[in-house]
Amino acid sequence: WLFGSVYTKFNIGLRFLLDFCLLVLPTMLCTTILADHTIALLSGGVSMVLSLLIFSDRHSKPSTPPQTQNVSIQTILERKLSERVPFVTNYRAYANVCTAICILAVDFHIFPRRFAKAEMYGTGLMDVGVGSFVVSNAIVSPEARGKYRAARTLHGKLSNVAQSIKATAPLWIIGISRMVVVKAVGYQEHVTEYGVHWNFFFTLSVVRVLSTAVLQFAGPGMSGLLSLVLAGQYQFALSNQGLREFILHGSDGRDSREGFLNANREGICSCWGFLAVYFAGVQLGRFIFQRRQTVQQWLEACMKLTAACCLFWILLVVCEAYVEPVSRRTANLPYQIWMMVYNIQIIASMLLVDLVVVMAAELGLVNRAYSPRIWGLQQENKGANKGTTPALQPPPEWCLLSAVNRNQLFYFLLANLLTGAVNLCIDTLRTEPFMAFCIIFAYMLQLCNVAVVLHARNITLKFW
């Protein structure tokens, strides 16, 4: 929307490069060579956006007649919006993009060690990866979006659980394949992350299947309560039942890896904590997808999310002071709260930006056709007002974030494959900073290019 109609005149290659430079490159810089200058980089980005807004406003036709430019605040607040939620798409896509950057960049020296995963306690940028994936999957789950169909018979409930297992089949296959390949080629791995055989994909699969099984009997409306109960029980087991010592030091207290449970204790036990995070994410999704029609209703939702974020921050401080520090390895209560803080903060920020774009469009600062919440409404009502109000043409669907969001699982899988290929071909620890950044740049360029090509050809890779 910053470039208005100029963007539509670009061919797909230029649109891709523009999106890549504005959406991906800043994140790459913030996590690598300019990690110590993030504030300066963000300030420059804000200045550029404001400059582009002024340029666009001066070199494009006004989106509304001059007499309607001076609209009242009440008129803006009562403006009806589409039911589309582009901020959710952006949030989920950015989680994938940032993860893809970090899983390769961490192998080079240009990636600050403070961003890497904490060994036992503490927080780093990469510690949010699995938690954010769990939350992002939860908020768009059928239970969260109101598309959940409760089965009344035991046979129906078991059938739904079986369907969930089938839906997670790609994750099981990818997890097993990754385990076999890693062991076969001797690829570097940190056993303390998930265990000897366990990995990220197994955790996502188990959490999804268990959540489906529980919600078949409890119902989606109980998601928030289930999260509280599970989080409390798990933390009690960690603090008072010896579970923490088992996870950190093994059954013999000497870090034994004998037996399947001992070998994979971090991955298996942490599923309990991630299940609590998933239920909290479902409750968050139920709130986000409540029916809202006006700017005022969405502003109220944004304020409620901000209030919830502040509350979780307070709880996090209290838990770290009186319970224990954040630990991704055990997925303890402070980590669960941190995940909700982190994700709610990002979602609320993206919702606020979404609403600012709508307000700017109403004030004539940007073309109304380039606010998805406005043109989406006209598309939904197309035909109802036909002949009375000219329909706004939707912006082109070439946005990189839409492309990534369309094939998230494939995007993440391809990122893992390319990361493995780079590590097998290059001694990353001895690579010079400039060359390291060039490798990461080329890797992300190719990764995003594949996602955009699939999106442009209307291809959705779904294996189940």
N, C-alpha and C positions, 0 to 999 in steps of 0.2 A: 504493500500500500504506500510505501514511501515514494516509489517511482511512478505511481499512477499509471496512466495509459502508456507511458514509455516502455514499461515492463512487457506489455503485451506485444510490442513490436520486435522484441528480441527473439531470436531463434532459441531452440531448446538448449543448445550448447552455452550460449551467453547467459541464459537464465540460470543454468546449473552453476556456472562459475560465479555468478553474482550471489546466489544463495550460499555457495560454499564459502566465499570470502566473508560474507556477513554473519553466517550462522555457525560455521565450523571452525574457521581459522582463528577467531578470537579465543575460543575455548582451547584450541591447541596451544596458542601462545601463553595463555594463563596457566597452563599446566606444565609448560616446558621452559623455554628460554626467557620468558617474561614473567615467570611465577613470582618474582620479587617486586614486580612493578604492576600488580593487578589494578590498583586504584588509578594509576595514570592511564592504563589501557582502557578501563571502563569509562573514565572521564573523557578520553578521546572518542570513544564509541558514542557516548551521549551527545557530545558536540557535533559529531558527524550526522547523527540522526536529526538533530535540530536543524542543521544546515540543509539537509536533504528535504526536510519538511518545508522550509522557507523557499527553497529552490522549486520544489514541486508546486507550491501554492502560487508562485509568481509566473510559472510557465505552463500552467494548465488551466482549463476552463473551470469556472466555479461549479461545484457539484450541485448547488441549489440556487434559485433566483436570489438576487441581492436582498429583496425585502424579507426573505425568510431566514437570513443569516443571523439576525438578532433574536434568537430564541431565548425563552426564559428557562431558568433552572428547572422549574416544575415541568415544562414541556419535555425537557431532556429526560427527567426522571420517569416520566410516564411513557417514554418511547418503548414500543413493543419490540422485542427481539426474537430472533430465531431460536429454536430449541437446540440448535447446534452448540457444541461446547468445544471450540477450537483450542482453548487453553489446555484441555485435557490431552488432545492430540499432540500439542507442542511439548507438554511436560513429559509424556511417555517417549516421544521421539528423542528429546534431549537426553533422557536417561540412557538411551541406547548409544547416542553419539558420544557422550562423555565416557561411557564405559568402554566403547571401542577405542577411544584415544588412550585411555589409561592402561588397558591391558597390554598394549605394546610399549607405550612410553615408559612404563615402570622398569622395563629391562635395560633402559639407557640411563646414563649418568645425568642427563639433562632433566630427568624427572626428580623433583625434590623428594628426599626421603620422608619428609613430614607428610606427604600425600600418600605414602605407601600404607599397606595394612599393618595395624598394630599386632605385635606378636602375642600379647596376652591381654593387657588393658590399654585403653586409650582410643583416640579417634583419628582417622586419616581419611582422605578423600575416597580411597578405594574400599574403605570399610562400609561405605553406604551402598555399594553395588548390589549385593544380593538382597538387602533389605528394600532398596528402592524398586527392584524388579518385583518383589513380592507385593509391595503396595500398589505399583502400577498395574499389575495383573488383577489385583483385588478390586480396584475401583471401577474397572470395566467388566467385571464378572457378571453373569446373568443375574445373580442374587443382588448385586448392587444396582443394576440398571432396571430392575423391576421386570425382567423377562424370565424370572424363575418360576417354574411350574412344579408345585409341590405334588408329590405322589401320595395317594391315600392308602395304598396297600403296601405291605412289606415287599411284595414282588416288584412293585413299581419303584420303590425306594432303592432296592438292590439293582434294578435295571439302570437307574440314574447313576449309581456309583460305578457300574460297569461301563457306562458311557463316558464317565469322567476318566476312567483308566484308559479307555480307547483314545480319548482326546489328548491325553498326555503321552501317548505312545511315541511321538517324535522325540520328546524329552528323554524318555527311557533309552531309546535307541542311540541318541546322540551321547548320552551319559556313558553308556556301555562302550560305545565306539571310542570315546575320548579316553576312557580308562585303559582300554586295550592298546591304543596307539601310544599313549604316554609311556606305558610299561615297556612296549616293544622297542621304541626308539631311544629310551632312556632320557626322555625330555625332563627338564628341570621342574620340580614341583615342591611345594612346601606342605609337608605332611600335617603340620599343625593347623592348616586352614580347614580342611574337611576330614582328613584321615588318609589312610593308605589307598583305599579303593573308591571312596565317596567323592562326589564333586557337586558343583553348583546345580547341574541339571537334575540330579537325583533329589536334591533338596526341593527344587521347584515342583517336581512331580509328586513327591510325598505330600507336600503341603496342599497341593491342589486336590488330590484324591481324598485326603483326610478331611479337608474343609467341606467337600461335597458330602461325604458320609455323615458328618456331624450336622450340617445344615438340613439334611433330609429329615432329621428328627426334631431339631430345635427350631428351624425356620430362620430366614434371613433377618427378621426383626430382632432376633436375640444375638446378633453378631457382636454388638458392643459389649453386652454382658458376658458373652463367651470369652471375648478378648480379656476382659478384666479378671475373670476367674482363672483362665489358663495362665495369664501373666503372673498372678499372685501365687498359684500353685507351683509354677516352675521356679520362681524365685525362692519360694520356701524350700523346695527340694535342693536348690543350689546352696542355699545358706545353712540349712539345718539338717539335711539328710545325706550330706557327703557327696552330692552329685557334682559340685564344683571341683572337688579334689579328684574325683574320678575322671572328669573331662580333662583337667589340666595335667594330671600326673599318672593316670591309668589305675587299674585295679590293684596293682602291687605298690603304688606310690613311687615307682621308679621309671615311669614313662613306658610301660610295657605295651607292645603292639601285637601280642600273641592273641589269636582268636579274632573273629570278625568284629565283635562289638568293641573290643579294645582297640583294634586297628582303625576303626572308623568312628570312634566315640564322639569326636567333635561334630561331624556331620549328622550323625543319627540323633544325638541328644539335642542339638540346636534346632532341630525340626519343631520341637515343642515350642520354643520361643518364636520361631518364624510363623508358626500357626497362629499364635496370639496376634502377631503383626498383621497377618492376612485378615483375620476377623475384624481388626480395627480398620483395615483398609476397606473392607466391605461396608462397614458402617459409614466411613468417610464417603465412599461412592454413593451410598444411598442418600446422603445429604446433598452431594453435588448434583445428582440426577433428579432431585425433586423438581416438580413442575414450576417453572418461573417464567414470566412473560415480559417483565419490564426492567428497565435499567435500575430502578429503585430496588426491586426485589433482588437483583444480582449484586448491587452494592451492599445490601444488608447481608447477603450470603458471604461476601468478601470480608465484611467486618466481623462476622461470626467466625470465619476461618482464622482471621487475625487474632481474635480473642482466644480461640482454642490453641493457637500456636503459642501465645504468651503463657497460657495455663500449663501447657506441656513443658515450656522452658523452665517454669518454676518447679514443676515436678521433677524435672531432670536434675536441677541443682540440688534439690532436697535428697533425691535418691543417691546421687553421687556422694553427698556428704554423710548420709546415714545408712546406706545399704552397701554399695560398692561401686567402683568406677565402671564406665562403659566397657563392655567386652563383646566384640563381634564373635570371638571364638566360642563363647558360651551362649550368645544371644540372650543375655540376661535382661532383667527388667529395665535398667538404665539404657541399654542398647535399644530395646523396643520403643521406649519413650523418645529416644534420640531420632529413631527412624520416622516417627510420626511428626516430630518437630521439623525435621529436615524436609520431608515431603509436603507437609501442609504449608510450610513457608514458601516453597517453590510454586505450588499450585495457586496459593493466594496471590503471589506476585504476578503470575501469568494471567490470572483472572483480572487483576487490577489493570494490567497493560491492555487486555482485551477491552475493558470498559472505557479506558482512556481513548482508545481508537474510536470507539462508538461516539463518545462525546466530541472528539475532534471532528468526526464526520458530520455530526449534527451542527457544529459551529462553522462548518464549511472549510475547515483547515485541510481536510483530505477528502478525496472523492468517496461518496457514500457507497459506491459500488465495490470499494475495496475494504469494506468492513464485513467480514463473514456473518456477523450477527445480524446485519441489516439486509444484505442481499439474500441471505438464507431464508429470511422471513418471506421475502417477496417470492422466492421460488416455492416455498411451502404453500403460499396462498395463490399461486399462479392459476388462473382460470376463474377464481372467485371474483377478482376485481378486473377481469380482462376487459379492456376497452375504456377503462376509467383512469388507470394509473400506469404509465409506462414502466415495464419491468426492468429492473436493473440487471445488467449482464454480470454474471459471476466472474471473478477473476480466474485466470488460468490455473488449473490444478497441477502446476509443475513444481510447486514448492517442495524443497528438499525434505522438510520435516514430514510432509504428507507421504512422500515416497518411503521414508524410513519407517514410518508408522504402519504402512501397508504390509510390509513383510518383515516384521520385527524379529521373529525367530530366525529366519534365513539370514538377515543382516547380522545378528549376533553370532550365528554359526560361522558365517563367512569371515567375520572379524577374528574369531578364534583360529580358523584355519590359516589365514594370512599371517597372524601373529606367530603361529607355530612355524610356518615356512620361513619367516624372517629370522627367527631364532636359530633354526637349523642351518641357515645359509650364512649368517653373519655373527661375528663375535660382538654382541651388543655392548658388552662392558668395556671394550677397548675402542669403541667408535667415537670419533671426534664430535663435539656438540653440533657443529654446522651440518655434518653428514647425517647425524642422528635425526635432526629436525627434518632434513630433506626426505629421509626414509619414512618418517611418520607422516609427513605431508603427502608423499606419493601413495602410501598405504591408505590414508583416509580419502584421498581423491579417487582412487580406484574403488574403494568400498562404497562410497556415496554414488559414484557413477553407475555401478551395477544396480543400486537401489532405484535410481532415477530412470534408468533404461527399462527396468521391469515395470515401474509405475507408468511410464509413458506408453508402454505397450499393453497396459491394462492387465498385467499378469499378477496374480496373487498366488504365491506358493504355499499351498496348504496340503499336508500329506495325510490328513485323516478325515 
